[in-house]
Amino acid sequence: MKTLRLTLAQAIVRHLAALRVELDDGRVLPYCGGVFAIFGHGNVAGLGEALHASRDVLPTFRAHNEQAMAHAAIAYAKANFRRRILAVTTSIGPGATNLVTAAALAHVNRLPVLLLPGDTFASRAPDPVLQQLEDFQHGDLSANDSLRPVTRFFDRIVRPGQILTALPHAIRTMLDPALCGPVCLALPQDVQAEAFDCPESFLAPATLRVRRPGPDAVELERAVAALRAARRPLIVAGGGVLYSEATRALAEFARRHGVPVAETQAGKGSLAWDHPLNVGAIGVTGSPAANGCARDADLVLAVGSRLQDFTTGSHTLFTQARLLSVNVQSFDAHKWHGDALVCDARVGLAALSAAAAGWQADAGWTGSAERAAAAWNTRVTALTTQAQPGVLPYDADVIGAVRDAAADSASGDIVVCAAGTLPAELHKLWRTSRPGGYHVEYGYSCMGYEIAGGLGAKIAQPDREVIVMVGDGSYLMMNSEIATSVMLGRKIVVIVLDNRGYGCIQRLQQACGGASFNNLIDDCIAEDGADVRIDFAAHAAAMGADSVHVPDVAALRDALVRARAAKKTQVIVIDTTHTRTTDDGGCWWEVGIPEVSARPEVARAAAAARDAKRAQRP
């Protein structure tokens, strides 16, 4: 066996640089598109030196915040439908713990990212070093152990040779469609620099590919029987449709069998918005067309969905229907006592369609769904084109302006969002004809993901216009990657909707009977405090972006034309109201409301919640 004398860090970097993945269309691309790095005393000497030596074959990107750069890496993987990754490296201590939120986001959303935080000395000779935790009962515990619950695979490399098995296992975990998620290899800083005899074969790994597991024969037979018994079926398309690249199979299944399709947040874009059988968004943030079908369906075919509470209306939305789940992950396929078909979404849809040849939904059901979809599309146009001069706009007005600024409805734009009111409005009102055009992180609904996620999406898809829509609250939580986007020459367009606080949660607070408290900035001015007026345009300009505050939707439309023609990151700020939302559609969402309160509004809200709970699926 031929070997090469390398440090642990060098072996990691050279292995990552050599990895290739074969796509379904036959293209072979680098699996790891680069490494986001913020250096510190836990990684600058080891990984930093190795990354510098390989910078021509494995790009290194400098960021401004560890959580944000991990968000960018996660967005990169999402924009590549989990076929490619970025790695992330930090120092020990706060650099590592800043990864926890991002790792949890990736874990919830089933998205791959390789975390390579530095760690304390394996030798323990200089303990305690700067930023080192000291636990009185566990001598081997470090800050990186906080990443264990939020990663799919965790290992601490205390001998260089361990990387020969640990790194390939981490890669397999990220590439496995059922296990996919964040992985962490904690790297003690002394071990990073240790040399060992690395097999040359480790530096020339085999080409990777994504597995497509097929269905079990018995499960398929039962699933087909469930289909054939259905007269009013509804497909709920989740993120697994996109990650399986099953959009064509979904469209063909819907057409052949006359089945309407509703989309989850993660699954939006699975079917073109103007497909006759696309009834739109489902659930708490859903359209009246989709939720109406869900309430009347006798079978719900959930494809690639986690069936989270926003999709199911906290399990009140389609309780009358039989549930059949096609999912590559058995954990998800068997949720809520439904029938399971554990397999790849694309393979599963094709197998179901072939085995159920000749079966179709009732013609009346199909026709009714098509009419509901058409009516909803007409309503969406109205909702997003009625901004009035002199009236403070709400999110739908802004969404319409941004959408209409595209060259055509089949634009390659990618809209990025994550938290607040915007995901609800976008889920209902945004239109996309291309998979990946809707990039909303709503599994963890993490404030601060938006701008960093936009950067990651742009690195993944440099030829597509990336539009980040973000509220003022999320902007203030994490905005530093505006500077990174300028520095890296990765232009994004950021639309900041300023409603003076956490408007979404303020409405939820009041809907639960609570007083307006600690959410809107105007409600938070202390006795000795002062009103705060934040100039977001000036702030963005200070980070190098071109920026402007526009007075109304008409000016926003003009600014968007200029933003599209620009070469550098653009930030457009517009004042909006949080008091108006799109009332069409939606369904109940369970929130814990106090059983005891001095406020009669809370008592009424609690009573209404008790009534709604009676409709939950057991």
C-alpha positions, 0 to 999 in steps of 0.5 A: 500500500502506497502512502504519503506523509501528511498531517490530519488536516492535509488529508481531510482537505485533499480528500474533500478536494478529490471527491466527485459526485455523479448526477442523474444526467451523467455530469460529474461535479466536485462534491464539496464546493468549498469551505467556509472558514473563520479562523481562530486558535483552534483551526488556523494553524492546522486546517488553515495551512492545509486549506491555503495549500489547496486553495486552487482546487478547494476554494476557501470563503471567509465569512463574518459570523460562524452561524451565518456561514453555516447557514450559507453552506446549508442553503448551498446544499438545498439549492443543489437538491442535496447533491453537493455540499460546503464544509465549515470550519471554526475555532474552538469555544464560541466559534464552535458553539455558534454552529449549534443553531445552524446544525439544528436547522440542517437537522430539522430540514434534512440538509447536509453540511460538514462541520469541522470545528477545532477542539481542545488539545487531545494531549491535554498537556496545556489544559485548560487552553483559551476558550476551553470548557472544564466539566467537573465530571467529564474530562473529555467534554468540550464545547463541541459536544453541544453539537451531538444532539443536532448532528446525524453523525459526530466523531472526535478525531484523536488520532490522525488515522481515524480519519480514514474511516470517520470522514467517509462515514460522514460523507455517506451519512450526508449522501444517504437520502434517508439519513441526510443531515449535518455531520460533525468531525471535531478536530483537536488542534494538536491532532490537526497538525500531527503527521501520519502515513496516509494511504494514497487511495484515500486521496483518490476516492471513488465517485459518489452517487445518490442511492434510490431505494425501491419499494418493498413488494408488500408495501407497494401492493398495499399502497396500490390497494389504497389508491384503487379504493380512493375516489377523492385523492390528494397529493401533498408534495413535500421537500422529498419530491425536490430532493429526489428530483421527482418533479417530472414523475409527480407531474406525470402521476397527477396528469395520468391519474387526475390527482390534485397536488398541494405543496408544503413549504419545503415542497413548493415548486414541485409542480409549476404554479400554473399546472391545472392540478396545482391547488397551491399551498397546504396547511396553516399557511395554505390556500383555500383550494388546497385546504378545501381539497384536504378537508374533502379528500378520502386519501392523502398521498404524502410524498416526501413530507415530514408532516409537520404541524403547519402542513397538517393543521396540527393534525386537524386538516385531513383527519377524515382521509386515509393517509399514505406516505411515500418517504425514503425515511421510515421514521417519516413514512410511518407517522400518524398510523398511515400506510407506508411506502418506504422508498425514493420518491421518484422511484415510488411514484413511478412504481405506484403509477405503473401498478395502478395503471387504469385507475383514476380519481373521480372525474368530478373530483378532478374537475372541481380541483382544477376549477378551485386551482384556477380560481385561486390563481385569479385571486392571487393576481388580485391580492398581489396587484392592488397596492394603493398609493398613500396606503402603507403596503403589506407583504402581498403588495411587496411580493407582487412587485418583486414577482412582476419585476421578473422577465416572465413567470418562468423566471429563474429567480430564487426567492429566499426567506425563513421567518416571520409573516413573509413565509406565510404570504410567500407560501400562498402567493409566490409563483415559481415554475422551476424547482428550487425557485422557492427557497424558504427555510420553514422547518426550523423557521430560523430568524437570521437565515435569510441573507446568509441563505441567499449568499449560499444559494447564489454560490450554488446557482451563480447564474440565477437572480437571488432575491432575499425577502426579510423582515426588519427583525430578522435583518437585525439578528443577522445581516453581516453576510451582506458584507461577505456577498460584496467581498466575494462578488456574489450579488444578491438582492435583499428586500427589507420589509420594515414593520417596526418590530416582530409583527408576526409574533405580535399578532400571534400574541394578540390572537392568543389573548395576550396584550401587545408586549415586548414585540413592536419597537414602539411598545418596548421603549423603557422609561429612560429609553428613546425611540429608535429609528433604524436606517437600514439603507444606510446600514447596508451601504456601510457594508458595501451594498448599493442601497435605497429606501423606497417610499411606496410600491411604485418606487419599489418596482423602479428600484427592482429594475435598477437592482436587476441591472446591477452587478453588486449586492442591492438592498431595498428597504420599504416600510410595511404594516404588520396589521394586514395579512392575506386572510384567504385560506389557512387552518388551525394551528395549536399554540399553548394558551394559558389555562389560567389568566386574569385577561378575559381575552386569554380565557376566550382564546383558551376555550377556542383552542380546547374546542379545536383540539377535539378535531385532532387526529388521535 
